[in-house]
Amino acid sequence: MASWTTRPLTRELRTFDRSLPGRLLKAREAVMRKFLPSLREHDLSPQQWRVLRALAETEQMDASEIAERCSILLPSLSRILANLEGRKLISRKPCREDQRRTLVKISAKGRALVKKIAPYSEERYDYITARFGEKNMTQLYELLGELIECLEEEGA
């Protein structure tokens, strides 16, 4: 049986504005425009911020867990971790049980930076929620969660 990617196209392609990846990307860009000024002020990329936020919620994390949680490819994550470590925002060490794994921990300086940026980040969430509506935000989180869950269930 042919996979869905190799079957001949039997329907007309939907219009560009109904492209789910395109709409999600456009929404991401609109949201990120609200957060980028604060991140740039602290010389952070959105990916670096995601890593710091993820690490701030835990004691330490394996690099592959960070990649999965933050939706960052491992080669990119390696460069991000090197940058954050060079800035003394994180520390890395080999796992005692498995030397192939790297454990990453946010430093006190990294936690202080997250704490400094957090109020501005939350202010942006408040702004977006006020514009889009509390009910819509709740529904959006739920729908996106369901979409992720159903697509990951099938292993696509």
Secondary structure, DSSP 8 states (H G I E B T S, - for coil): ---TTTS---S----GGG-HHHHHHHHHHHHHHHHHHHHHHTT--HHHHHHHHHHHTSS-EEHHHHHHHHT--HHHHHHHHHHHHHTTSEEEEE-SS-TT-EEEEE-HHHHHHHHHHHHHHHHHHHHHHHHH-HHHHHHHHHHHHHHHHHHHHTT-
